[in-house]
Amino acid sequence: MNAEAVVNSSLYAREDKCCPMYLVFGVVVTLRDGSRWLIHDPLLVDGKCHVIAVNASCMSSVWYFIKDKTVTRSVFGDFVQTGNSIPIDSNGNDCENNSDKMMTLS
């Protein structure tokens, strides 16, 4: 699946279950075959960025849409690799910017 072509990416957010004042962001990628996958870091507590991809059908109504973008060159694996490549900042924020970085892929 890592080489599957992505045709669209959409940024979503939800409140963190533990800390409602914080948002958890995720990117939903739509593959050429029409399947949709949510890529995000579900743990947010381990000091490392470990994004996972799950079928987007598991998303509940607590996730809300922010923006989307047409993708012409990137493949599924590019999104996972980019999401895992964001360093932890000096404040110890875990993957704070990984979704923004994934949304820059074209």
ABEGO torsion letter per residue (X at the ends): XAABBBABBBBBBBBBAABAABBBBBBBBBBAAGBBBBBBBAAGAAGBBBBBBBBAAABBAABBBABBBBBAABBAAAAAAAAAABBBBAAGBBGAAAAAAAAABX
